[in-house]
Amino acid sequence: FVPRLETLFMCQSKNAKPANAPVNHKGFKSDGTHWASSYDPHDKSVALPSKAQIKASIPKECFERSAVHSMYFVLRDTCWAVLCVYFAHTFLSTTMPAVLSTSFVPWFVGWNLYAFWMGTILTGHWVLAHECGHNAFSTSKTINDCVGYVLHQALLVPYFAWQYSHAKHHRRTNNLVDGESHVPSTREENGVGPNLEKQSHYAWLHEMMGDGFFAGFQIFTHLVIGWPIYLAGFASTGRIGADGKPLGDDVADHYRPFSRMFPSRIRHKIFASTIGVVGLLAYLTKLSFDHGFLPVALYYWGPYMWTNAWLVLYTWLQHNDPSVPQYGEDEWTWVKGALSTIDRPYYIFDYFHHKIGSTHVAHHLFHEMPFYKADVATKAVKEFLGPLYNYDPTPFPIAMWRVASTCHYVDSVEGIQYPRSINDCPPGLVKPKKA
């Protein structure tokens, strides 16, 4: 089994920049496509602003939350979802035609278009539930948790469990030891030896596939199975449990109330989240027995897969890039972690996804700020931070390929780490690890 399915952005040694780090930290690369923060964490003479200083640069009204305003977006997104289901129900049949018939291709294309757009729309619901988890939806924690629970559980997300792990992600962003979600593997964990020889599993897979196919494999595993595997505790989780002790080989899943990911004080909430997931799975199973599996797969599971893919795409690209560092405990600070967030353009999808990817720097700095104020906050933060602000204008499919191709492991969990690429390992240098 691959130790971690991460190709997340990771970094080189503590005392030197990696060969694949950007040559120019002051703006656009020579090809004019990739803008990165000018901050060099190796330069200890640079003083970063404090959280309070950054907050003072943002208009106070950006922190005002309204349940009515937020609920409008729930209703708006729900109307889009209902319209999508209406078109599918009206124009598409749940009976699959013969593969060689003339009606199969239109049927196949129609249902795939439905799955894509319905999954895209439901990602908006996912983002709104995420707002609830941050208490950014309204000033009422009860409203936040009720709305968030319904929206997330409908997408098989254990609301309270993910709320806790995601809060840790915000507290310890890009911390190699105590971070959460998309935590990079080390060279040793990925089977790369001290002389770049490929010793096991993950590294051998690259040897067999080659650079291009391996990058494609990274994208496939992340987008298709990455989210459920993360929730199950088998990839991308942190290294430290809620008790402050290393997890080691323990599975830190989002379903068991006694999972080491969670403190004992919230076990009842974890149980409530798991009951919600199990209840919906039971209902979907009953529908499959009553009406057949295919209709349930077409209406629910297809869009569900696309929603998961969008979620992983956003979280993958928000903190991972060859130009952005991650930190060991000896180098990490909250401000360094928060400023390691990257804004990217998502075009029409910003409308459906409430700009979760294009205003994420501001969100990571102040997650209690409602998303519909993030545009104004982003402009203020960008002006205040100047060259410390991370923005990459590269179209997100190209950026995803770049991350999948270049960000495979870090040398260690100490110091300042930049991403290393397993593509740099000499081909044919396969050396089994000694027992």
Secondary structure, DSSP 8 states (H G I E B T S, - for coil): --S----------SSS--TTS-S-TTSB-TTS--B-----TT-TT-----HHHHHHTS-GGGG---HHHHHHHHHHHHHHHHHHHHHHHHH--SS---TTSTTHHHHHHHHHHHHHHHHHHHHHHHHHHHHHHTT-S-S-HHHHHHHHHHHHHTTT--HHHHHHHHHHHHHTTTBTTT--SS---BTTTTTB-TTS-B-SHHHHHHHHH-HHHHHHHHHHIIIIIHHHHHHTTSSS--SB-TTSSB-TT----SS-TT-TTS-GGGHHHHHHHHHHHHHHHHHHHHHHHHH-HHHHIIIIIHHHHHHHHHHHHHHHHHH--TT--EE-TTT--HHHHHTT--B---TTHHHHHTTTTTSHHHHHH-TTS-GGGHHHHHHHHHHHHGGG--B--S-HHHHHHHHHHH--BBS-SSSEE--B-GGGS-TT-B-----
